[in-house]
Amino acid sequence: MPRSVLAISGSLRQNSSNTGLVRMAMRLAPADLAITHWTRIGGLPFYNDDLEADPPAIVSEWRDAVSACDAVFVAAPEYNFGPTGVLKNAIDWVTRPLGQHALRGKTISIVSSAGGTGGAHMIEQLSGILALLGNTVISEPVVQIAKGAERISADGSTTDPEIETLIAQRLAALTR
Ligand SMILES: Cc1cc2nc3c(=O)[nH]c(=O)nc-3n(C[C@H](O)[C@H](O)[C@H](O)COP(=O)(O)O)c2cc1C
């Protein structure tokens, strides 16, 4: 059975290059990876513990989707040297209740298309957070694409074949 991978983009922008990286990954996925793009993280409410008594349907859907997958593929920009708010919020929802949370034990692959840094700070911070949560983070080969929006379209196409090579190599790493 193929390994199931849930993919999310950390950018809500319609022409997002990170959404492009998710679509590129789906196009390049080897037969032993089944990648599903969860497109609704922008619809999640801000995390609020008061909502835990009766979580909104979208929160349950997000938690169920994460629970059901073997691995999570994150393509996200860097905002002000860290992860975007929408991505951090989505992660917060799947880290409660602590110990039985949906993200528990998942392998997580992080790639970034950002501005001048290529997302290096974001990947470092997010990897640190996920390591503290006990997740295995795959960050090799390094996929930190500086000024990626100039070369990656939201439909998953790119003018730079090296980016496709990097994504294919990262997907191969996810199958191991
Ligand atoms: C609020 C904000 C802060 C940003 N901060 C950084 C940053 O710290 N480092 C960086 O490399 N790019 C930064 N950028 C640029 C984005 O990472 C870049 O535009 C990226 O392409 C956006 O991703 P997207 O194409 O998926 O929407 C920032 C952009 C915004 C809107």
PDBQT file of the ligand as one rigid body, heavy atoms in Angstrom, charges set to zero:
ROOT
HETATM    1  C1  LIG A 201       4.618  39.673   6.247  1.00  0.00    +0.000 C 
HETATM    2  C2  LIG A 201       5.710  39.103   5.390  1.00  0.00    +0.000 A 
HETATM    3  C3  LIG A 201       6.943  38.840   5.951  1.00  0.00    +0.000 A 
HETATM    4  C4  LIG A 201       7.946  38.252   5.176  1.00  0.00    +0.000 A 
HETATM    5  N1  LIG A 201       9.135  37.932   5.775  1.00  0.00    +0.000 NA
HETATM    6  C5  LIG A 201      10.076  37.260   5.072  1.00  0.00    +0.000 A 
HETATM    7  C6  LIG A 201      11.265  36.799   5.718  1.00  0.00    +0.000 A 
HETATM    8  O1  LIG A 201      11.482  36.979   6.912  1.00  0.00    +0.000 OA
HETATM    9  N2  LIG A 201      12.156  36.095   4.984  1.00  0.00    +0.000 N 
HETATM   10  C7  LIG A 201      11.963  35.843   3.642  1.00  0.00    +0.000 A 
HETATM   11  O2  LIG A 201      12.811  35.201   3.019  1.00  0.00    +0.000 OA
HETATM   12  N3  LIG A 201      10.841  36.273   3.012  1.00  0.00    +0.000 NA
HETATM   13  C8  LIG A 201       9.889  36.953   3.694  1.00  0.00    +0.000 A 
HETATM   14  N4  LIG A 201       8.719  37.350   3.070  1.00  0.00    +0.000 N 
HETATM   15  C9  LIG A 201       8.536  37.027   1.651  1.00  0.00    +0.000 C 
HETATM   16  C10 LIG A 201       7.720  35.741   1.444  1.00  0.00    +0.000 C 
HETATM   17  O3  LIG A 201       8.315  34.637   2.073  1.00  0.00    +0.000 OA
HETATM   18  C11 LIG A 201       7.623  35.483  -0.070  1.00  0.00    +0.000 C 
HETATM   19  O4  LIG A 201       6.861  36.524  -0.649  1.00  0.00    +0.000 OA
HETATM   20  C12 LIG A 201       7.004  34.138  -0.424  1.00  0.00    +0.000 C 
HETATM   21  O5  LIG A 201       7.080  33.953  -1.813  1.00  0.00    +0.000 OA
HETATM   22  C13 LIG A 201       5.559  34.041  -0.041  1.00  0.00    +0.000 C 
HETATM   23  O6  LIG A 201       5.142  32.729  -0.257  1.00  0.00    +0.000 OA
HETATM   24  P1  LIG A 201       4.003  32.374  -1.320  1.00  0.00    +0.000 P 
HETATM   25  O7  LIG A 201       4.553  32.657  -2.697  1.00  0.00    +0.000 OA
HETATM   26  O8  LIG A 201       3.751  30.897  -1.110  1.00  0.00    +0.000 OA
HETATM   27  O9  LIG A 201       2.797  33.199  -0.982  1.00  0.00    +0.000 OA
HETATM   28  C14 LIG A 201       7.715  37.963   3.805  1.00  0.00    +0.000 A 
HETATM   29  C15 LIG A 201       6.473  38.275   3.244  1.00  0.00    +0.000 A 
HETATM   30  C16 LIG A 201       5.484  38.820   4.021  1.00  0.00    +0.000 A 
HETATM   31  C17 LIG A 201       4.129  39.100   3.406  1.00  0.00    +0.000 C 
ENDROOT
TORSDOF 0
